[in-house]
Amino acid sequence: MPGIDDALMGQVRSRFAQVDECPQQGPRVFFENAGGALTLNSVVKTSTDYAAIPDNQGRDNVGSHELVRVINKAKDDMRVFMNAVGGQFFVGESGTELLFRLIMNACLGTARGGKVLGSTLEHPATRSACDRWAAIAGQEHVLIKHDDATGTVTADGYAEKVTSDTVVATILHTSPVTGMSVDVAACAKAIRAKAPECIIIVDGIQHAAHGGMDLEKYDVDGYVISPYKVFSRHGYGVAWISDRLNAVPHNNLINGPEDNWEMGTRDTGSYATLSDVVDYFEWLGDAVGGGSTRREKFDAAAEAIKAQETVLTDAMIHGTGNLRGLKDLEAVSIIGGVDNPAREGLVSMTVNGVASADVVKRLNEEGIRTHLRKADHYSGNILDPLNLDGCIRVSMCHYNSVQEVAKFLAVMNETYG
Ligand SMILES: Cc1ncc(COP(=O)(O)O)c(C=O)c1O
């Protein structure tokens, strides 16, 4: 399927801030989207507008009523965008904080002696939370080993390890180190086949910018995203929880509403920017000719995003114009293999005989921003089994162009070819 054409790409890029320029560095190609995607201009404006408002929610005045309306609208928008039936959306301090909180409550709210199932693919946000709270709740944390060759984990892996006493399970939707996605619906199905009541919590933080989320299909109980990684801004995370997870005991104010999971006064502006993000996906779906309902447009946007990201990663790996791709540079190795259908806009690689930090530095000098992943507490789970002390992560989004990939490949060919 073709990616986003030049005319539409111009419109797409005009909607984002700092798309080809960094205020510190000047012109640059942004291939650090897994560290934080570009921000929509609409989000920048909304954040400024709401920062000026002194009113609080829950008062009987027109200013306050408007804030509550905006929050409710954002929740409704997210519900359609992520196809969530039942349950509720709420915001927290960050994606990590929300994952910890959901997992803590899930462990504490389920049977002692049960099992908490996850995988070695996971980001430490879920893995550390399970490690800590399973122990405190008197449960055993069981880990499925991910496949080093493909950089992902499968439903078969879950099917093999799940037991009828699995009370909590975690799934990483997309790895921020390998860039490979996981079939969440299939994993959840495998878990529910043996443990139908299991509380399943998904880390969707790396996946969200790729669109196409469908919570009803996934049949899970918690799904967490970090808005700065999906075209909004820093400072908060968003969670959806099912009715089942909602009912689990959790921190709350005495005599307060039982289903409140939010801790204190919310930033209305943060909610308002979620509506901006949803509007953007809807606009993109419309622009690529996608259907009449909002869901159809979100699906069309996700398809267009996938197609464009595939064009970009194919160009990066196989080459474009007369530039050789990464697979043809002898010194370069690509994590997760050359042709991997699970890849979501991200290529992690190493250059034989060159420290990954030096490659990132060299690319930076040429105005191409990538990121060094070290075998530390964030990425050691992926890099240690591969005997790597680091890798270069090149993470793209649908607003990146083949011309930008060509700039990257020109430097790679010239320096390491
Ligand atoms: C998959 C995944 N989970 C969790 C996190 C942590 O997110 P945050 O720093 O927004 O809490 C990240 C951050 O990159 C991530 O990619």
Ligand as a Chemical Component Dictionary entry (heavy atoms), coordinates in Angstrom:
data_LIG
# 
_chem_comp.id                   LIG 
_chem_comp.type                 NON-POLYMER 
_chem_comp.pdbx_formal_charge   0 
_chem_comp.three_letter_code    LIG 
# 
loop_
_chem_comp_atom.comp_id 
_chem_comp_atom.atom_id 
_chem_comp_atom.alt_atom_id 
_chem_comp_atom.type_symbol 
_chem_comp_atom.charge 
_chem_comp_atom.model_Cartn_x 
_chem_comp_atom.model_Cartn_y 
_chem_comp_atom.model_Cartn_z 
_chem_comp_atom.pdbx_ordinal 
LIG C1 C1 C 0 6.599 0.935 26.262 1  
LIG C2 C2 C 0 6.862 1.996 27.261 2  
LIG N1 N1 N 0 6.396 1.866 28.515 3  
LIG C3 C3 C 0 6.592 2.800 29.443 4  
LIG C4 C4 C 0 7.299 3.949 29.162 5  
LIG C5 C5 C 0 7.459 4.980 30.217 6  
LIG O1 O1 O 0 6.643 6.049 29.894 7  
LIG P1 P1 P 0 6.653 7.416 30.715 8  
LIG O2 O2 O 0 8.068 7.864 30.791 9  
LIG O3 O3 O 0 5.793 8.314 29.916 10 
LIG O4 O4 O 0 6.092 7.136 32.042 11 
LIG C6 C6 C 0 7.838 4.131 27.894 12 
LIG C7 C7 C 0 8.619 5.319 27.592 13 
LIG O5 O5 O 0 9.259 5.463 26.598 14 
LIG C8 C8 C 0 7.600 3.131 26.908 15 
LIG O6 O6 O 0 8.064 3.247 25.665 16 
# 
loop_
_chem_comp_bond.comp_id 
_chem_comp_bond.atom_id_1 
_chem_comp_bond.atom_id_2 
_chem_comp_bond.value_order 
_chem_comp_bond.pdbx_ordinal 
LIG C1 C2 SING 1  
LIG C2 N1 SING 2  
LIG C2 C8 DOUB 3  
LIG N1 C3 DOUB 4  
LIG C3 C4 SING 5  
LIG C4 C5 SING 6  
LIG C4 C6 DOUB 7  
LIG C5 O1 SING 8  
LIG O1 P1 SING 9  
LIG P1 O2 DOUB 10 
LIG P1 O3 SING 11 
LIG P1 O4 SING 12 
LIG C6 C7 SING 13 
LIG C6 C8 SING 14 
LIG C7 O5 DOUB 15 
LIG C8 O6 SING 16 
# 
